[in-house]
Each structure stands twice: as structure tokens, then as C-alpha cells.
């Protein structure tokens, strides 16, 4: 798989892994073909179908939904 010239190996892997996570959650592929989600993600990044903007959105979506309980202070960490 040939990665684009402007993307380093590390960034390619991160983008592809974030996109693969989106595909596994049910997002529609941006390319045609019958491949595993990881291969589709790599192909999409290599062809420029997804980039850093969509990867940043994927990272935010991957964060757990903590809800209002996360805003309450943890008793062991509150100075008293």
C-alpha cells in the first residue's frame, strides 16, 4: 500500500486506525470493494478520501461519553 507523499508513516497508521474504528461502528465506506474494514480504511487514507480533519472528528467520537457525573469532583482529590 502506497501512502501519500505528504503523510508520514505514523500519521498514516493513526488516520487509518481511526477510520477503521469509524467503519466498525457502522460508517459507510467512501470507496467501493469488498475488503476488511482495516484495508478499506488504509485505501481511503492512501487515496485521500479521508484526512486529518475526519481523523480528529473520529478521535472525538471515540472518547467515552462520561455524562454529568464526570463534572463532579472526585472526593479523594478535593483539597479540604
DOGU-506160 format. One record per residue: x, y, z of N, C-alpha, C, O in turn; residue number from 1; residue in one letter. Coordinates in Angstrom, 2 decimals. Example, Ala and Ser with C-alpha at 12.3 -4.5 7.8 and 13.67 -1.06 7.14 Angstrom:
DOGU-506160
[[13.19; -5.69; 7.80]; [12.30; -4.50; 7.80]; [13.20; -3.30; 7.80]; [14.24; -3.32; 8.46]; 1; "A"]
[[12.85; -2.25; 7.08]; [13.67; -1.06; 7.14]; [12.90; 0.03; 7.87]; [13.41; 1.14; 8.04]; 2; "S"]
END
This chain:
DOGU-506160
[[0.85; -1.17; 0.00]; [0.00; 0.00; 0.00]; [0.90; 1.24; 0.00]; [1.78; 1.37; 0.84]; 1; "X"]
[[0.67; 2.11; -0.92]; [1.49; 3.32; -1.06]; [0.79; 4.47; -0.35]; [-0.34; 4.82; -0.70]; 2; "X"]
[[1.44; 5.05; 0.64]; [0.84; 6.19; 1.33]; [1.16; 7.48; 0.58]; [2.17; 7.55; -0.12]; 3; "X"]
[[0.31; 8.48; 0.72]; [0.55; 9.76; 0.04]; [1.87; 10.38; 0.49]; [2.34; 10.15; 1.60]; 4; "X"]
[[2.47; 11.18; -0.38]; [3.78; 11.78; -0.10]; [3.74; 12.72; 1.09]; [4.73; 12.82; 1.82]; 5; "X"]
[[2.64; 13.42; 1.31]; [2.56; 14.40; 2.39]; [2.25; 13.82; 3.75]; [2.16; 14.56; 4.73]; 6; "X"]
[[2.08; 12.51; 3.85]; [1.70; 11.87; 5.12]; [2.81; 10.92; 5.55]; [3.22; 10.05; 4.79]; 7; "X"]
[[3.29; 11.10; 6.77]; [4.30; 10.21; 7.32]; [3.70; 8.88; 7.70]; [2.48; 8.73; 7.77]; 8; "X"]
[[4.56; 7.91; 7.95]; [4.09; 6.56; 8.28]; [3.25; 6.54; 9.55]; [2.22; 5.88; 9.61]; 9; "X"]
[[3.69; 7.28; 10.57]; [2.96; 7.30; 11.83]; [1.57; 7.90; 11.63]; [0.57; 7.34; 12.08]; 10; "X"]
[[1.51; 9.04; 10.95]; [0.22; 9.69; 10.71]; [-0.70; 8.80; 9.88]; [-1.90; 8.74; 10.13]; 11; "X"]
[[-0.13; 8.09; 8.90]; [-0.92; 7.18; 8.07]; [-1.57; 6.10; 8.94]; [-2.76; 5.81; 8.80]; 12; "X"]
[[-0.78; 5.53; 9.84]; [-1.30; 4.46; 10.71]; [-2.39; 5.00; 11.63]; [-3.41; 4.35; 11.83]; 13; "X"]
[[-2.17; 6.19; 12.20]; [-3.16; 6.77; 13.10]; [-4.46; 7.08; 12.34]; [-5.55; 6.75; 12.81]; 14; "X"]
[[-4.33; 7.71; 11.19]; [-5.52; 8.04; 10.40]; [-6.29; 6.77; 10.01]; [-7.51; 6.72; 10.12]; 15; "X"]
[[-5.56; 5.77; 9.55]; [-6.21; 4.52; 9.13]; [-6.88; 3.81; 10.31]; [-7.96; 3.25; 10.15]; 16; "X"]
[[-6.25; 3.83; 11.47]; [-6.85; 3.15; 12.63]; [-8.10; 3.88; 13.10]; [-9.09; 3.24; 13.47]; 17; "X"]
[[-8.07; 5.21; 13.09]; [-9.26; 5.97; 13.47]; [-10.39; 5.75; 12.47]; [-11.55; 5.62; 12.86]; 18; "X"]
[[-10.05; 5.71; 11.19]; [-11.07; 5.47; 10.17]; [-11.63; 4.05; 10.27]; [-12.83; 3.84; 10.10]; 19; "X"]
[[-10.77; 3.08; 10.56]; [-11.23; 1.70; 10.73]; [-12.22; 1.61; 11.89]; [-13.21; 0.88; 11.81]; 20; "X"]
[[-11.95; 2.34; 12.96]; [-12.88; 2.36; 14.09]; [-14.23; 2.93; 13.68]; [-15.27; 2.43; 14.10]; 21; "X"]
[[-14.22; 3.98; 12.85]; [-15.48; 4.53; 12.34]; [-16.23; 3.50; 11.51]; [-17.44; 3.33; 11.66]; 22; "X"]
[[-15.51; 2.81; 10.65]; [-16.15; 1.80; 9.80]; [-16.74; 0.67; 10.62]; [-17.81; 0.15; 10.30]; 23; "X"]
[[-16.05; 0.28; 11.68]; [-16.55; -0.80; 12.53]; [-17.79; -0.38; 13.30]; [-18.61; -1.22; 13.69]; 24; "X"]
[[-17.94; 0.93; 13.54]; [-19.13; 1.44; 14.22]; [-20.29; 1.65; 13.26]; [-21.39; 2.03; 13.68]; 25; "X"]
[[-20.07; 1.42; 11.96]; [-21.17; 1.48; 11.01]; [-21.10; 2.59; 9.97]; [-22.02; 2.71; 9.16]; 26; "X"]
[[-20.05; 3.39; 9.96]; [-19.92; 4.42; 8.92]; [-19.79; 3.75; 7.55]; [-19.25; 2.66; 7.43]; 27; "X"]
[[-20.29; 4.44; 6.54]; [-20.23; 3.89; 5.19]; [-18.86; 4.14; 4.58]; [-18.29; 5.22; 4.73]; 28; "X"]
[[-18.33; 3.14; 3.88]; [-17.03; 3.32; 3.20]; [-17.14; 4.34; 2.08]; [-18.20; 4.50; 1.47]; 29; "X"]
[[-16.05; 5.04; 1.81]; [-16.01; 6.04; 0.75]; [-15.42; 5.47; -0.53]; [-15.24; 6.20; -1.51]; 30; "X"]
[[-15.12; 4.17; -0.54]; [-14.62; 3.50; -1.73]; [-15.45; 2.24; -1.96]; [-16.08; 1.73; -1.03]; 31; "X"]
[[-15.43; 1.74; -3.18]; [-16.13; 0.50; -3.50]; [-15.19; -0.67; -3.35]; [-13.97; -0.53; -3.49]; 32; "X"]
[[-15.76; -1.82; -3.06]; [-14.97; -3.03; -2.97]; [-15.35; -3.85; -1.75]; [-16.00; -3.36; -0.83]; 33; "X"]
[[-14.93; -5.09; -1.76]; [-15.22; -5.99; -0.65]; [-13.91; -6.32; 0.04]; [-13.20; -7.26; -0.33]; 34; "X"]
[[-13.60; -5.53; 1.07]; [-12.39; -5.72; 1.85]; [-12.75; -5.64; 3.32]; [-13.85; -5.23; 3.69]; 35; "X"]
[[-11.81; -6.04; 4.16]; [-11.99; -5.86; 5.59]; [-11.93; -4.37; 5.91]; [-11.37; -3.59; 5.14]; 36; "X"]
[[-12.52; -4.00; 7.04]; [-12.57; -2.58; 7.42]; [-11.18; -1.95; 7.52]; [-11.00; -0.78; 7.16]; 37; "X"]
[[-10.20; -2.71; 8.00]; [-8.86; -2.15; 8.13]; [-8.24; -1.84; 6.77]; [-7.55; -0.83; 6.61]; 38; "X"]
[[-8.49; -2.69; 5.80]; [-7.96; -2.47; 4.45]; [-8.69; -1.31; 3.79]; [-8.07; -0.48; 3.12]; 39; "X"]
[[-10.02; -1.25; 3.97]; [-10.78; -0.13; 3.41]; [-10.26; 1.18; 3.98]; [-10.08; 2.15; 3.24]; 40; "X"]
[[-10.01; 1.22; 5.29]; [-9.51; 2.44; 5.93]; [-8.16; 2.85; 5.35]; [-7.94; 4.03; 5.07]; 41; "X"]
[[-7.27; 1.90; 5.15]; [-5.96; 2.20; 4.58]; [-6.09; 2.72; 3.15]; [-5.41; 3.67; 2.77]; 42; "X"]
[[-6.96; 2.10; 2.37]; [-7.17; 2.54; 1.00]; [-7.75; 3.94; 0.95]; [-7.36; 4.75; 0.10]; 43; "X"]
[[-8.69; 4.23; 1.84]; [-9.29; 5.56; 1.88]; [-8.25; 6.64; 2.21]; [-8.24; 7.71; 1.61]; 44; "X"]
[[-7.39; 6.34; 3.18]; [-6.34; 7.31; 3.54]; [-5.35; 7.45; 2.38]; [-4.96; 8.57; 2.04]; 45; "X"]
[[-4.96; 6.34; 1.78]; [-3.99; 6.37; 0.67]; [-4.53; 7.13; -0.53]; [-3.76; 7.80; -1.23]; 46; "X"]
[[-5.84; 7.04; -0.77]; [-6.45; 7.74; -1.91]; [-6.88; 9.16; -1.58]; [-7.39; 9.87; -2.45]; 47; "X"]
[[-6.68; 9.58; -0.34]; [-7.04; 10.94; 0.05]; [-8.52; 11.14; 0.30]; [-8.99; 12.28; 0.34]; 48; "X"]
[[-9.26; 10.06; 0.48]; [-10.71; 10.17; 0.73]; [-10.99; 10.65; 2.15]; [-12.04; 11.25; 2.40]; 49; "X"]
[[-10.08; 10.38; 3.08]; [-10.19; 10.87; 4.45]; [-8.86; 11.50; 4.82]; [-7.82; 11.14; 4.27]; 50; "X"]
[[-8.90; 12.43; 5.74]; [-7.67; 13.11; 6.14]; [-7.68; 13.45; 7.61]; [-8.46; 12.89; 8.38]; 51; "X"]
[[-6.82; 14.37; 8.00]; [-6.66; 14.71; 9.40]; [-7.93; 15.29; 9.99]; [-8.23; 15.04; 11.16]; 52; "X"]
[[-8.69; 16.06; 9.23]; [-9.92; 16.65; 9.75]; [-10.88; 15.56; 10.19]; [-11.41; 15.62; 11.30]; 53; "X"]
[[-11.12; 14.56; 9.34]; [-12.05; 13.49; 9.70]; [-11.45; 12.60; 10.78]; [-12.19; 12.00; 11.56]; 54; "X"]
[[-10.13; 12.49; 10.84]; [-9.49; 11.69; 11.90]; [-9.66; 12.37; 13.25]; [-9.86; 11.70; 14.26]; 55; "X"]
[[-9.58; 13.70; 13.26]; [-9.78; 14.42; 14.51]; [-11.21; 14.23; 15.00]; [-11.44; 14.06; 16.20]; 56; "X"]
[[-12.17; 14.26; 14.09]; [-13.56; 14.01; 14.45]; [-13.73; 12.58; 14.97]; [-14.48; 12.35; 15.91]; 57; "X"]
[[-13.04; 11.64; 14.36]; [-13.11; 10.24; 14.79]; [-12.55; 10.09; 16.21]; [-13.09; 9.33; 17.02]; 58; "X"]
[[-11.47; 10.80; 16.49]; [-10.88; 10.72; 17.83]; [-11.85; 11.25; 18.87]; [-11.97; 10.69; 19.96]; 59; "X"]
[[-12.54; 12.34; 18.54]; [-13.51; 12.88; 19.49]; [-14.69; 11.94; 19.67]; [-15.21; 11.81; 20.78]; 60; "X"]
[[-15.12; 11.28; 18.60]; [-16.22; 10.32; 18.70]; [-15.82; 9.09; 19.51]; [-16.66; 8.46; 20.15]; 61; "X"]
[[-14.54; 8.75; 19.50]; [-14.07; 7.56; 20.19]; [-14.00; 7.76; 21.69]; [-13.93; 6.79; 22.45]; 62; "X"]
[[-14.00; 9.02; 22.15]; [-13.96; 9.27; 23.58]; [-15.24; 8.77; 24.22]; [-16.31; 8.92; 23.65]; 63; "X"]
[[-15.14; 8.18; 25.42]; [-16.34; 7.69; 26.08]; [-17.24; 8.85; 26.51]; [-16.75; 9.92; 26.88]; 64; "X"]
[[-18.53; 8.62; 26.47]; [-19.49; 9.62; 26.92]; [-19.57; 9.52; 28.43]; [-20.14; 8.56; 28.96]; 65; "X"]
[[-19.02; 10.49; 29.12]; [-18.95; 10.42; 30.58]; [-20.17; 11.01; 31.24]; [-20.45; 10.68; 32.39]; 66; "X"]
[[-20.90; 11.85; 30.57]; [-22.12; 12.42; 31.12]; [-21.84; 13.41; 32.24]; [-20.69; 13.80; 32.45]; 67; "X"]
[[-22.89; 13.82; 32.97]; [-22.73; 14.84; 34.00]; [-21.92; 14.37; 35.21]; [-21.37; 15.20; 35.93]; 68; "X"]
[[-21.83; 13.07; 35.45]; [-21.09; 12.57; 36.61]; [-19.61; 12.92; 36.53]; [-18.96; 13.04; 37.57]; 69; "X"]
[[-19.08; 13.09; 35.35]; [-17.66; 13.40; 35.19]; [-17.34; 14.83; 35.64]; [-16.18; 15.14; 35.93]; 70; "X"]
[[-18.35; 15.68; 35.71]; [-18.11; 17.06; 36.12]; [-18.01; 17.20; 37.62]; [-17.52; 18.22; 38.10]; 71; "X"]
[[-18.46; 16.21; 38.38]; [-18.39; 16.27; 39.83]; [-16.96; 15.98; 40.27]; [-16.31; 15.11; 39.70]; 72; "X"]
[[-16.45; 16.69; 41.27]; [-15.09; 16.45; 41.73]; [-14.95; 15.08; 42.39]; [-15.90; 14.57; 42.99]; 73; "X"]
[[-13.80; 14.51; 42.26]; [-13.51; 13.23; 42.91]; [-13.13; 13.54; 44.36]; [-12.21; 14.32; 44.58]; 74; "X"]
[[-13.81; 12.96; 45.34]; [-13.58; 13.32; 46.73]; [-12.13; 13.17; 47.19]; [-11.66; 13.98; 47.99]; 75; "X"]
[[-11.42; 12.17; 46.71]; [-10.04; 11.95; 47.14]; [-9.10; 13.05; 46.63]; [-8.01; 13.23; 47.18]; 76; "X"]
[[-9.50; 13.78; 45.59]; [-8.62; 14.77; 45.00]; [-8.99; 16.21; 45.41]; [-8.29; 17.14; 45.03]; 77; "X"]
[[-10.07; 16.39; 46.15]; [-10.51; 17.72; 46.54]; [-9.75; 18.15; 47.80]; [-9.72; 17.43; 48.80]; 78; "X"]
[[-9.15; 19.32; 47.72]; [-8.43; 19.83; 48.90]; [-9.45; 20.29; 49.92]; [-10.43; 20.95; 49.57]; 79; "X"]
[[-9.22; 19.95; 51.16]; [-10.24; 20.31; 52.14]; [-9.73; 20.94; 53.31]; [-10.50; 21.28; 54.21]; 80; "X"]
END
